Amino acid sequence: MPADSHEDKSSISGAWLVLAAAMLWGTTGTAQTFAPAGSTPAQIGALRLALGGALLLAWALWRGELRFSKDAPRWPLWATLAAAASMAAYQLGFFAGVARAGVALGTMVGIGSSPILAGLIGFLVRGERPTRTWGFATALAIAGCALLLGSGGSLRVDVGGVLLAVGAGAAYALFTVVSKGLLERYPPEAVMAVSFCGGALLLSPLLLGADLGWLAQPSGWGVALHLGAVTVALAYSLFAHGLQRVPVATAATLTLAEPLTAGMLGVFLLGERLAPQAWLGVGLIFVGLGVITANKQMSK
């Protein structure tokens, strides 16, 4: 089999892995609606990182992909810290941005800005030059997100909240770029385990003195388990394997399947109704993701 054909198939399979991860992330908002009273977004975010990181760590240790012996390869200090800090910053910036700017605008800005920033950072740091097809598909998907997430009426513009959301998008873009470099040297589960455990340690002060009594309720530990095991451990394992095979900019654009999934769950599971412009947004996201997934030459 020609080398180019093998690389094309690897890129396409990587795109599907990232799409699967994004769809799992899209269940986060729906899952949080089932959390009992007393839970807060900051607590949920910190617990999500802690539980997901612990599961990824256990899995990486069991597979022998992560060792702490003297002869184990040393992790680059600054890249590892950057991965952990950027993931922690994303959690804080996203939840705070959504709280101030509103769910629709905060989500649109946070998730929508990430592909653009990831493409820029990936080009500057790694020399990955996005194609015109990527630009076209990304523009379609972001426009679709704007229509989908902004269909609930007028958006309350809070400058501070918007800046926090942009910061969250930048943090996630940085996490994607740094992770791409680490994945070229270490196994996927090991990279995600180290990144999330480090991020969880940085956010652990948020849980000190917090009232976590809601975790004793079935819905409480059920939500926590889903968020940690499914939206972190499983989803980021898929994301890491996919990120190994596609450029940074492509991976970031494919994650726009997250708000698409969230919107569809709201309609079919929670009984929410979408306006006609929202359905147009759904169509644009589908087209954008289809273009970038089917494209065999994702970067130059």
C-alpha positions in Angstrom: 0.0 0.0 0.0 1.4 3.4 -0.9 2.6 5.6 2.0 0.3 8.4 1.0 -2.7 6.1 1.0 -1.8 4.9 4.5 -1.5 8.5 5.7 -4.8 9.5 4.2 -6.6 6.6 6.0 -4.8 7.4 9.2 -5.9 11.0 9.0 -9.5 10.1 8.3 -9.7 7.6 11.2 -8.1 10.2 13.4 -10.8 12.7 12.4 -13.5 10.2 13.4 -11.9 9.6 16.8 -11.9 13.3 17.5 -15.5 13.5 16.4 -16.5 10.7 18.8 -14.7 12.5 21.6 -16.5 15.8 20.8 -19.9 14.0 20.8 -19.1 12.6 24.3 -18.2 16.1 25.5 -21.5 17.3 24.2 -23.3 15.3 26.9 -21.7 17.4 29.6 -24.3 20.1 29.8 -27.2 17.6 29.7 -25.6 15.6 32.5 -25.2 18.7 34.6 -29.0 19.3 34.5 -29.4 16.1 36.5 -27.0 17.2 39.3 -28.8 17.7 42.6 -29.3 21.1 44.3 -26.2 22.3 46.1 -23.7 21.5 43.4 -21.8 24.4 41.7 -20.2 24.6 38.3 -16.7 25.1 39.9 -17.2 22.0 42.0 -18.4 20.0 39.1 -15.5 21.1 36.9 -12.9 20.3 39.6 -14.4 16.9 40.4 -14.6 16.1 36.7 -10.9 16.7 36.3 -10.1 14.8 39.5 -12.1 11.7 38.7 -11.3 11.6 35.0 -7.6 12.1 35.8 -7.6 9.3 38.4 -9.2 6.9 35.9 -6.8 7.8 33.1 -3.9 7.4 35.6 -5.1 4.0 36.7 -5.5 2.9 33.1 -2.1 4.1 32.0 -0.4 2.4 34.9 -2.3 -0.8 34.3 -1.2 -0.8 30.6 2.4 0.0 31.6 2.3 3.3 29.6 3.2 5.4 32.6 6.0 4.5 35.0 7.6 6.3 38.0 10.8 4.2 38.3 14.2 5.7 38.0 14.7 4.4 34.5 11.4 5.8 33.3 11.7 8.6 30.6 11.6 12.0 32.1 8.8 14.3 31.1 9.6 17.8 29.8 8.8 20.1 32.8 7.5 23.2 31.0 5.4 21.3 28.4 3.9 19.2 31.1 3.1 22.2 33.3 1.7 24.0 30.3 -0.7 21.1 29.5 -1.9 20.9 33.1 -2.2 24.6 33.6 -4.0 25.2 30.3 -6.6 22.5 31.1 -7.2 23.9 34.5 -7.5 27.4 33.0 -10.0 26.2 30.5 -12.3 24.9 33.2 -12.2 28.1 35.2 -12.4 30.4 32.2 -15.2 28.5 30.5 -17.5 28.2 33.6 -16.8 31.8 34.7 -17.4 33.1 31.2 -20.7 31.2 30.8 -21.8 32.4 34.3 -21.2 36.1 33.3 -22.0 36.2 29.6 -24.7 33.6 29.5 -24.7 30.0 28.3 -25.3 30.8 24.6 -22.8 33.6 24.2 -20.2 32.1 26.6 -20.3 28.7 24.9 -20.3 30.2 21.4 -17.2 32.4 22.1 -15.3 29.8 24.2 -15.8 26.9 21.8 -15.9 28.9 18.6 -12.7 30.8 19.2 -10.7 27.7 19.9 -10.3 26.4 16.3 -9.1 29.8 15.1 -6.6 30.2 17.9 -5.4 26.6 17.6 -4.8 27.1 13.9 -2.8 30.2 14.7 -0.8 28.7 17.5 -0.2 25.5 15.6 1.2 27.4 12.7 3.4 29.6 14.8 4.7 26.9 17.2 4.6 23.7 15.0 4.6 25.1 11.5 1.3 23.4 10.6 -0.2 25.4 7.8 -4.0 24.9 7.6 -5.5 24.5 4.1 -8.2 26.6 2.5 -10.5 23.6 2.9 -9.9 23.8 6.7 -10.7 27.5 6.6 -13.9 27.1 4.7 -15.1 24.2 6.9 -14.2 26.0 10.0 -16.1 29.2 8.9 -19.2 27.1 8.1 -19.1 25.3 11.5 -18.5 28.4 13.5 -21.3 30.2 11.7 -23.5 27.2 12.5 -22.6 27.4 16.1 -23.5 31.0 16.2 -27.0 30.3 14.8 -27.5 27.2 17.0 -26.4 28.8 20.3 -27.8 32.2 19.6 -31.3 31.1 18.7 -32.8 31.6 22.1 -33.3 35.3 21.9 -31.2 38.4 22.5 -27.8 37.8 23.9 -26.7 39.6 27.1 -23.3 41.0 26.3 -20.9 41.2 29.3 -17.4 42.3 28.1 -15.7 40.6 31.1 -17.6 37.4 30.4 -16.7 37.4 26.7 -13.0 38.0 27.6 -13.1 35.0 30.0 -14.7 32.9 27.3 -12.0 33.9 24.8 -9.4 33.1 27.5 -11.0 29.6 27.8 -10.8 29.1 24.0 -7.1 30.2 24.1 -6.4 27.8 27.0 -7.9 24.9 25.1 -6.1 25.8 21.9 -2.8 25.8 23.9 -3.7 22.5 25.5 -4.3 21.0 22.1 -0.9 22.2 20.7 1.1 21.2 23.7 -0.6 17.8 23.9 0.2 17.2 20.2 3.9 17.7 21.0 3.7 15.3 24.0 1.9 12.7 22.0 4.8 12.5 19.7 6.9 11.2 22.6 4.6 9.4 25.0 1.5 7.1 24.8 -1.9 8.8 24.5 -3.4 7.7 27.9 -0.2 8.6 29.7 -0.3 12.2 28.3 -3.9 12.7 29.2 -3.4 11.2 32.7 -0.5 13.5 33.5 -2.3 16.5 32.1 -5.5 16.0 33.9 -4.0 14.9 37.2 -1.9 18.0 37.1 -4.9 20.2 36.3 -6.9 18.5 39.1 -4.1 19.4 41.6 -4.2 23.0 40.5 -8.0 23.1 41.0 -8.0 21.1 44.2 -8.2 24.3 46.4 -11.7 24.9 45.0 -12.9 21.7 46.8 -11.3 22.6 50.2 -14.1 23.4 52.6 -16.8 23.0 49.9 -20.1 21.3 50.8 -20.0 18.1 48.7 -23.0 16.5 50.4 -24.8 16.4 47.1 -22.4 13.6 46.0 -24.1 11.2 48.5 -27.3 11.3 46.4 -27.7 8.8 43.5 -28.0 11.5 41.0 -25.0 13.3 42.4 -22.5 10.4 42.1 -24.2 9.3 38.8 -23.5 12.7 37.3 -20.0 12.8 38.7 -19.2 9.3 37.4 -20.5 10.1 33.9 -18.6 13.4 33.7 -15.4 11.8 35.0 -15.5 8.4 33.3 -17.2 9.3 30.0 -16.6 12.9 29.2 -13.0 12.9 30.5 -11.4 9.4 30.7 -13.0 7.9 27.6 -13.5 11.1 25.6 -9.9 12.4 26.0 -8.5 8.9 25.4 -10.2 9.0 22.0 -9.2 12.6 21.5 -5.5 11.8 22.2 -5.5 8.9 19.7 -7.2 11.1 17.1 -4.9 14.1 17.7 -1.9 11.9 17.0 -3.2 11.5 13.4 -4.5 14.9 12.4 -3.1 18.5 12.6 -3.9 20.7 15.6 -6.2 23.0 13.6 -8.2 20.1 12.2 -8.7 18.5 15.6 -9.9 21.9 17.1 -12.4 22.4 14.3 -13.8 18.9 14.7 -14.5 19.6 18.4 -17.3 21.9 17.2 -19.4 18.7 17.1 -19.7 19.3 20.9 -22.3 22.1 20.7 -24.1 20.2 17.9 -24.4 17.2 20.2 -25.5 19.3 23.1 -28.2 20.9 21.0 -29.5 17.6 19.7 -29.7 16.1 23.2 -31.6 19.2 24.3 -34.2 18.6 21.6 -34.6 14.8 21.8 -33.9 14.2 25.5 -34.8 17.3 27.3 -37.7 18.3 25.1 -36.3 21.7 24.1 -37.4 23.4 20.9 -35.1 24.9 18.3 -36.0 27.9 16.2 -35.7 27.7 12.4 -32.4 29.6 12.4 -31.0 27.0 14.9 -31.8 24.2 12.5 -30.0 26.1 9.8 -27.1 26.3 12.2 -27.2 22.5 12.7 -27.1 22.0 8.9 -24.0 24.3 8.6 -22.2 22.5 11.3 -23.0 19.1 9.7 -21.7 20.4 6.3 -18.5 21.9 7.9 -17.7 18.8 9.8 -18.4 16.6 6.8 -16.1 18.6 4.6 -13.2 18.5 7.0 -13.7 14.8 7.9 -13.9 13.7 4.2 -10.9 15.9 3.2 -7.9 13.7 2.7 -5.4 16.5 2.6 -6.0 18.2 5.9 -2.7 20.2 6.1 0.1 21.2 3.9 
